């Protein structure tokens, strides 16, 4: 696949973009797990989410 005189720039750019996207995916997955663990800790300590209340509790 001939990319011309800019081949190194194009390949480097795509490589960096792929690396950044993969890092973001890993970061989001790790943060999701941390947030879920934090929610479990809070719920275990007695803190409840507002969205977890029923309609009868609100009135």
Secondary structure by P-SEA (a helix, b strand, c coil): cccccaaaaaaaaaaaaaaaaaaaaaaaaaaaaaaaaaaaaaaaacccccccccccccc
